[in-house]
């Protein structure tokens, strides 16, 4: 990795407030005063969580609109799972993702995010109405930054090491936090040098992506060190294996652990949480915001005279 120069984009990002006002797609967010909830819609037949429940086009659109109705600020549309699995061609991914984006955009002003590592899918999704590209590969496609720079979309930079669809069986780190920070700073610098303003970048430490349960627990425990990079931080902890292994729960029994992990991350500075169960997450997030003094209670009656 290149060393961080005095005055370089990475150095400057550290001096910026990590929670600031941002425009994502059609909406403005004040991350000094709010936490955004990102709902998940997988248009895949082999999703690790919903096992294809939203693979059909109409079901995917219905799920996205339901998430928005339940309080999601963003919906994240994915056409290819992160982990190992059957090959999905570029044409297949485009057909899975772009029509969903277009249909949601015509029916709602919810912010649309697309989970893809392919620059062409990103380009077509932005044309169809996506305002965020969630690249979980850490810029595996070298064309990605150019596509984002030529648009008004925001890019999520995520820590992951292996090529897409091929997770290493036993990832090893000397200090997982230090290595994640180094990786993310490098990707921020690459993005800025490609013409993407800092104001259109978000970082994600990548819970479970090329990490084991101990690594993901440490990311959660020390998340404030990631947040200190100086850009809004997204966390994707919902129903991940580190929760299942910690609590000895299968995928359909990880809600409580997912909510707990999300709340801890918010307390440590995360400002976007990517979650499957939107209603439960929205309630937990709004309560956490109130505890942190970021929002007022909905009403005051108890012991008010």
N, C-alpha and C positions, 0 to 999 in steps of 0.2 A: 504494500500500500504506500502511496505517496505520503510524505510527511505533511502535516498541517502547517501551512505557511501563515505568518502573521498577516492578518487582514484577509485570509482566504475565505471563501463562502462558508466552509465548515466552521472556521473560527468565529466568523460573524454570527452564525446561527446560534452558537452557544450563548451569545450575549443578548439574544432576543428573548422576549417573554415566551414561555412555552405554551401559554394559554392566551390567545389573542383572537380578535375578530377575523373571521374568514368567510369568504363566499365559496360555497360548495354547490355547484350546479345552480339550482333555482333559489337557493336559500342562503341567508346570512346567519352565522353562528358566532356568538360571543363566548369563547372558551374560557374567558375570565369568570363567566357567570353561569355556564351550563355544560352539561355532558350530553353528547349525542348518542342515540341508540341506533345501531345498524342492524337491521333484520337480515336474515340469510335465506336466500331462495336458490336451491340447487336444481338446475335443469339437467340432471344426470341420472342415469338408471342405476348407478352404483355408488351413490352418495353414502359416506360412512355413517351418516346419522338418519336421514329419512328414507333411505333405501329405495329411491325412485318415486316417492309420493308426489313430487312436483315436477316430474319429467315431462308430462304432457303440457303443451303450450298453454291451454286454458287453465290448467291447474297452477302452473308457474305464475301466470298473470294474476289469478285469484289470490294466491298466497302473498304476492307482493303488495297488492292493494289491501289485503286484510292486515298485513303488517303495518302499513301506513295508517290504516284506520285505528289500529291498536296503539299507535303512538310512536312508531319508528320514524326517525328523522331521515334515515337513509335505508335503502334496500340494496343488498349486494347480490348480484346475479352471477352464478358460476355455471360454466358448461363443461369443465374438466376438473376432476378431483385432483388434489395436490399429490397424493401418494401413488404408489404403483397400481397399475390396472391396465385394461385393454387400451390399445392405441385409439386416440380420437384425432381424426384428420382436421386440418384447418377448416375445410368446408363444413364438416360436421359441427365444429365448435361455433362457427359463424351462424349456422342454421339454428343451433340451440339457443344462442344468446341474443342476437340482434333483433329477431322478431319480438322477443319478450321486452326488450328495452323500448322498442317503438310502441308497443301496446301499452306499457305502463305510462310512457310519456304522454300519450294521447288521453289518458284517463286521470292522471294525478300530477301534482307538482312535487311529489316526494323526490328527494335526491336519489338518483340512480347511480350505483357503483357497479362496476363489472370486474369480477375476479378472473383475471387472465394474465398469462405471461407472454402472449403473442401480440406483437405490435399491430398486425393487421386487424385482429379482432378488436383491439383497443380503438383503432382508427374508425372502423365501421360502427362500433358501439357509440363513440362520441358523436358521430354524424346522426345516429338514431336518437340521441338525447341523453346519453350518460354524461354525468358531470364529474365522476371520479373513476379512476382506474386503479384497482387494487392488485398490484403485481406482487404475488407471494414468492416469486422466484428471485427477487433481488436483482432485477435488470438482466436476466438471462438472455433476453432478446436485445441485442445492441441497438436495434432500431426504435426501441420503446421511447427513449428520451426525446428523440426527434419528433415522434408522433405527438407526444404531450406538449412539447415546446411550440408546435405549430397550432395548438388548440388553446382553449381556455379551461381545460380540464385540470383537476388536481390529481396528483400521483401519490399513491401509498407505496413507500419503500420498505420492504420487509426483509428481515434477516432470514436467509436460508442458504445452504451451502451446496447441496447436491443438485444436479440437473433436474428439471421438472419430471415428475412421475417416477423418480428413482431415489428413494430415501436410503441413506447408509444404515446398515444394521446396528452399528455401535458408534455413534458420534462421540468424539472426545474433545474436551476443551481444558486448557490450563485454568483459565478464569473465564467462565462463560459470559459474564457481564462485560468484562473488558473487551473480549473478542467481538461480542455483538455491537458494542459501542464503536469499535474501530471499523467494523464492516459498514454500519449505518452512516458514519461520518464520511467514509469513502464514497458511498452511493449518493449521499447528499451533494458532495463535491462534484461528482460526475454529472448529476442532474443539472446543477446550477451552471456548470461549464457548457452544458448542451443548450442552455437558453431557458430553462424552467425557473421562474422566480421562486425564492424561498416561500413566498406566500401561497404557493400551490404545491407544497410538499407536506406530507404526513409520514411519520415513521411508525413501524410496528416491529417489536422485538421477535415476533414469530414463535410464540409458545408452541411447543411440540414439533415444530418444523426442523427436522434434523437435530432434535434434542430429545433426551430421555426425561423421565419424570423428575429426577433430581435437578436437572438443568431448568426445567420449566418452573419448578417451585422456587428456585433461586431467582429467576427472572421476576417472578411475582413479588418476592420478599424485598428485592433491591431495585424495583422498577423506577424509583426516583432517580437513580443514576442514569437510566435511559432517558427519562424525561428531561434531564439536565442538558441533553444535546441542544435543546432549545426550540424544538418543533412540536406541534401537536402530536400526541402519542395515541395510537389506536392499539387496542388489545383484542385478540381473538381467542378467548378461553373456553368458549361454550362447548360443553360435552367432550372436551379433549381427553385423550388417554391419560394425561397426568392427573386428571381429576378421578377418572375411573380407577386407576391404580392406587391412588392415595386412599380412596374411600372403599375400594373393593366393590365397585358398582358397574353394571353394564350400561350401555349407551342410553337406555331409556330410564335410568335412575340417577342421572348426574345433575339434575336441575339445581338442587340446593348447593352442591359444590361449585357449580358454574357461577351462580349468583354470588356466593361468598368470594370466589376469586375475582370476579368483576368488581365488587365493592372494594376489596383490598387495593386493586389496581387504581380505582378512582381516587381513593384516599391518598395514594402515592403519586397522583398527578395525571393519570390517563384521562383523556377527554372524549374518546370515542370507544364504545364497547360493541363488538360484533357478536351477536347472540341469536340463538334459535328461538327461544321462547320470549316473544316480544312483550306481552302483557306483564309477565312476572318481572322482566328486566326493567321495564319502564317504571314500575312501582319501586323497585329497589334503587334505581338511579335517582328518582325524584326524592326519595327519602335520604339518600346519601348527600345529594345537593343541599338539602335543608340542614342536615347535621353540619356540613362544611360552611354553612352560611351563604351559600350561593343562590338560594331561593327562599321565599317566604312560605310558610304553611298555606295550604289552600284556604283554611279559615281558622279562627281562634274562638273557642267556646269554653273549653275546660278551665275551671277556676278563674274565669274572667269577670266574675261579679254579676 
